Amino acid sequence: MNSDPHASHSSLATHAPIADGGLKEAVQSFWNAHPCGAKFAERQPGTADFFRAVEEHRYRLEPHIREMAPFDQATGKRVLEIGCGLGTDGAQFVKAGAEYVGMDLSPVSAHLAKINLQLQNLPAIWLVSDAESLPFPNDSFDLVYSYGVLHHTPDLPAAVAEIHRILRPGGRAIVMVYHKASINYYLGILFLRRLGVLLLTTDFGIRLAHRLSGDSIEHLRQHSQGLREQRWSYLRGQRWLNNNTDGVGNPLSRVFTRREIRRFFAPFSRVRTEVRFLHCEWLPLARRILTGKVQQALGRRFGWHLYVVADK
């Protein structure tokens, strides 16, 4: 691969490839095998139909993205997305007139994102890199955007310091991480999911859990296997959190309170936080009982997605 991170939009550059055999390489390997959003599109990966299905699902399930991401304000701005995934949000920035750079730790994701925008004739620069060591000079970008990514990096303070360094004075960072003080974390992950695992010791229980939760049989069988292999330790601490955010086998996920995340972004001149998204996919009963307005109101207080908007 070309080693120049500022190469033309037709290239896919690699900066500081991960090969340490440690946690970060495990994170990279997981997302190589599970590109973000790909599981929601029953289409051939890399095709136009695949990318359209991913986009439709993303903005239907999480409409707050369009509210919180300043796509319509990106005209003429230089934008870096840390964790570009399949390029879904990146395409919106480019369509709005941004000079866009998409970066991901996963070469598979970055390559698919590149294909996505090429199919739409949208210019972008792509690279495979590490959020904790960004290959850009100081004061390079007007906006750094990162959606659901930095809770997977081992050293969040290092990543935030890098974001601050590469932003121009007056530039803005918009970052979404998982929210600890949320219904999804306390009720969903720590209580209901643990309770539901007790059903997974038999095939009948797995089918029942599927009907009650809407979770896929395949995913529930993965949890069942983890429980058989690791017994009660599977339900504990960081291991349980990792396996119940982005899929079984996910090596690292973290959750943060508003106060904790503000502390990480203390070097910025102005920091505010917003909360969105009551994720009801895991509880079909809640989808039936709670109206859209009630879900939205609860999401703004106890939602799963914690946004940081920080100005340099």
KAVENHU-V686226 format. One record per residue. SS is DSSP state (~ for helix, > for strand, _ for the rest). NEAR is the number of other C-alpha atoms within 12 Angstrom. D_LAST is the distance of its C-alpha to the last C-alpha in Angstrom with 2 decimals. Layout:
# KAVENHU-V686226
((SS & NEAR & D_LAST) (SS & NEAR & D_LAST))
This chain:
# KAVENHU-V686226
((_ & 18 & 33.29) (_ & 18 & 31.49) (_ & 19 & 29.16) (_ & 21 & 26.94) (_ & 28 & 23.69) (_ & 27 & 23.44) (_ & 19 & 27.01) (_ & 20 & 28.26) (_ & 27 & 27.78) (_ & 24 & 31.21) (_ & 27 & 30.28) (> & 34 & 29.02) (> & 32 & 27.59) (> & 30 & 27.57) (_ & 28 & 25.32) (_ & 23 & 26.41) (_ & 25 & 28.76) (_ & 25 & 29.21) (_ & 15 & 32.72) (_ & 13 & 32.66) (_ & 12 & 34.86) (_ & 14 & 32.51) (~ & 20 & 30.24) (~ & 28 & 27.75) (~ & 27 & 30.72) (~ & 24 & 32.12) (~ & 34 & 28.96) (~ & 38 & 29.21) (~ & 26 & 32.93) (~ & 29 & 32.60) (~ & 35 & 30.26) (~ & 25 & 32.47) (~ & 21 & 35.32) (_ & 26 & 33.54) (_ & 35 & 31.10) (_ & 37 & 28.99) (_ & 36 & 30.92) (~ & 34 & 33.94) (~ & 25 & 36.24) (~ & 23 & 36.00) (_ & 24 & 37.49) (_ & 17 & 41.22) (_ & 17 & 41.25) (_ & 17 & 41.57) (_ & 28 & 38.17) (_ & 29 & 36.88) (_ & 24 & 38.80) (~ & 24 & 37.60) (~ & 19 & 39.16) (~ & 27 & 37.25) (~ & 37 & 33.83) (~ & 29 & 34.88) (~ & 26 & 36.02) (~ & 35 & 32.78) (~ & 32 & 30.79) (~ & 20 & 33.28) (~ & 21 & 33.16) (~ & 26 & 29.39) (~ & 21 & 28.77) (~ & 15 & 31.98) (~ & 20 & 31.21) (_ & 29 & 27.49) (_ & 21 & 27.14) (~ & 28 & 23.95) (~ & 31 & 22.15) (~ & 22 & 22.69) (~ & 18 & 21.39) (~ & 29 & 18.10) (_ & 33 & 17.41) (_ & 30 & 16.62) (~ & 29 & 19.42) (~ & 20 & 20.69) (~ & 23 & 17.46) (_ & 30 & 17.02) (_ & 20 & 19.48) (_ & 19 & 18.70) (_ & 27 & 15.35) (> & 32 & 15.03) (> & 46 & 14.66) (> & 46 & 15.03) (> & 51 & 16.79) (> & 48 & 17.20) (_ & 45 & 20.68) (_ & 49 & 22.12) (_ & 43 & 25.36) (_ & 46 & 27.95) (_ & 49 & 25.65) (~ & 42 & 26.21) (~ & 43 & 22.70) (~ & 47 & 22.15) (~ & 39 & 25.16) (~ & 33 & 23.71) (~ & 37 & 20.64) (~ & 35 & 23.09) (~ & 24 & 25.51) (_ & 24 & 22.92) (_ & 23 & 22.48) (_ & 33 & 19.44) (> & 34 & 19.62) (> & 43 & 19.49) (> & 50 & 19.45) (> & 50 & 20.92) (> & 46 & 20.98) (> & 50 & 23.06) (_ & 44 & 24.69) (_ & 42 & 27.90) (~ & 37 & 29.76) (~ & 34 & 31.87) (~ & 39 & 29.02) (~ & 41 & 27.41) (~ & 35 & 30.89) (~ & 39 & 31.59) (~ & 51 & 28.33) (~ & 42 & 29.33) (~ & 33 & 32.76) (~ & 37 & 31.41) (~ & 37 & 29.55) (~ & 26 & 32.41) (~ & 21 & 34.83) (_ & 23 & 32.89) (_ & 16 & 32.63) (_ & 28 & 28.84) (_ & 32 & 27.23) (_ & 41 & 24.59) (> & 41 & 23.81) (> & 51 & 24.54) (> & 48 & 24.29) (> & 44 & 25.20) (_ & 37 & 22.77) (> & 38 & 21.31) (_ & 45 & 17.85) (_ & 32 & 18.10) (> & 29 & 18.67) (_ & 36 & 17.09) (_ & 29 & 19.16) (_ & 27 & 16.63) (_ & 17 & 15.63) (_ & 18 & 12.31) (_ & 23 & 10.11) (_ & 29 & 12.46) (> & 34 & 11.11) (> & 36 & 9.85) (> & 41 & 10.15) (> & 50 & 10.97) (> & 44 & 13.65) (> & 41 & 15.86) (> & 37 & 18.75) (_ & 34 & 21.03) (_ & 40 & 20.47) (~ & 41 & 18.50) (~ & 38 & 21.13) (~ & 40 & 23.47) (_ & 34 & 21.85) (_ & 25 & 23.49) (_ & 22 & 20.55) (~ & 29 & 17.57) (~ & 24 & 15.71) (~ & 20 & 16.18) (~ & 31 & 14.87) (~ & 38 & 11.60) (~ & 24 & 11.29) (~ & 31 & 12.14) (~ & 47 & 9.62) (~ & 40 & 6.77) (~ & 29 & 9.20) (~ & 32 & 10.05) (> & 33 & 7.04) (> & 27 & 7.32) (> & 22 & 5.55) (> & 20 & 5.21) (> & 31 & 5.53) (> & 39 & 6.23) (> & 44 & 8.08) (> & 41 & 11.47) (> & 43 & 13.68) (> & 40 & 17.21) (> & 39 & 19.27) (> & 41 & 22.69) (> & 40 & 23.17) (_ & 31 & 25.54) (_ & 30 & 26.57) (_ & 31 & 28.03) (~ & 32 & 31.55) (~ & 35 & 31.28) (~ & 34 & 30.63) (~ & 20 & 33.09) (~ & 24 & 35.76) (~ & 30 & 35.46) (~ & 35 & 34.66) (~ & 28 & 35.99) (~ & 20 & 39.05) (~ & 23 & 40.31) (~ & 32 & 39.63) (~ & 29 & 41.26) (~ & 16 & 44.15) (~ & 31 & 44.49) (~ & 35 & 44.77) (~ & 26 & 48.12) (~ & 26 & 49.44) (~ & 30 & 48.64) (~ & 24 & 51.60) (_ & 19 & 53.94) (~ & 18 & 53.88) (~ & 16 & 54.84) (~ & 21 & 51.92) (~ & 29 & 49.50) (~ & 24 & 50.91) (~ & 22 & 50.71) (~ & 34 & 47.07) (~ & 25 & 46.42) (~ & 20 & 48.10) (~ & 23 & 46.36) (~ & 29 & 42.78) (_ & 21 & 42.77) (_ & 26 & 41.40) (_ & 22 & 43.04) (~ & 22 & 46.17) (~ & 20 & 44.71) (~ & 27 & 41.62) (~ & 36 & 43.87) (~ & 27 & 46.22) (~ & 25 & 43.40) (~ & 37 & 42.68) (~ & 32 & 46.43) (~ & 22 & 46.70) (~ & 26 & 43.88) (~ & 28 & 45.73) (~ & 19 & 49.01) (~ & 14 & 47.65) (~ & 15 & 45.47) (~ & 18 & 47.28) (~ & 17 & 45.59) (~ & 15 & 42.88) (~ & 28 & 41.45) (~ & 30 & 40.49) (_ & 20 & 38.54) (~ & 19 & 34.98) (~ & 20 & 32.48) (~ & 27 & 35.15) (~ & 35 & 35.78) (~ & 34 & 32.12) (~ & 30 & 31.67) (~ & 32 & 34.79) (_ & 38 & 34.03) (_ & 34 & 30.64) (_ & 29 & 30.83) (_ & 31 & 34.45) (_ & 29 & 37.01) (_ & 27 & 36.20) (_ & 34 & 32.42) (_ & 30 & 31.62) (_ & 35 & 28.37) (_ & 37 & 26.61) (_ & 36 & 24.73) (> & 36 & 24.05) (> & 30 & 21.53) (_ & 28 & 21.55) (~ & 31 & 18.75) (~ & 20 & 18.75) (~ & 22 & 18.71) (~ & 33 & 15.79) (~ & 27 & 13.64) (~ & 21 & 14.76) (~ & 26 & 13.58) (_ & 34 & 9.94) (_ & 22 & 10.30) (_ & 20 & 8.03) (_ & 28 & 4.89) (_ & 18 & 5.38) (> & 21 & 7.06) (> & 25 & 9.05) (> & 24 & 12.28) (> & 31 & 15.04) (> & 33 & 17.87) (> & 36 & 21.14) (> & 36 & 23.46) (_ & 39 & 26.63) (_ & 40 & 29.85) (_ & 35 & 31.25) (_ & 32 & 34.98) (_ & 21 & 36.19) (_ & 28 & 37.40) (_ & 27 & 39.48) (~ & 18 & 41.64) (~ & 15 & 43.15) (~ & 22 & 39.81) (~ & 20 & 39.45) (~ & 13 & 42.87) (~ & 13 & 42.48) (_ & 19 & 38.99) (_ & 15 & 38.45) (~ & 18 & 35.37) (~ & 14 & 34.15) (~ & 20 & 34.75) (~ & 25 & 32.95) (~ & 24 & 29.92) (~ & 17 & 29.97) (~ & 26 & 30.38) (~ & 30 & 27.63) (~ & 26 & 25.10) (~ & 26 & 26.10) (~ & 30 & 27.54) (_ & 37 & 26.32) (_ & 41 & 25.79) (> & 41 & 22.35) (> & 44 & 19.35) (> & 40 & 16.17) (> & 42 & 12.66) (> & 34 & 10.19) (> & 35 & 6.65) (> & 27 & 3.78) (_ & 29 & 0.00))
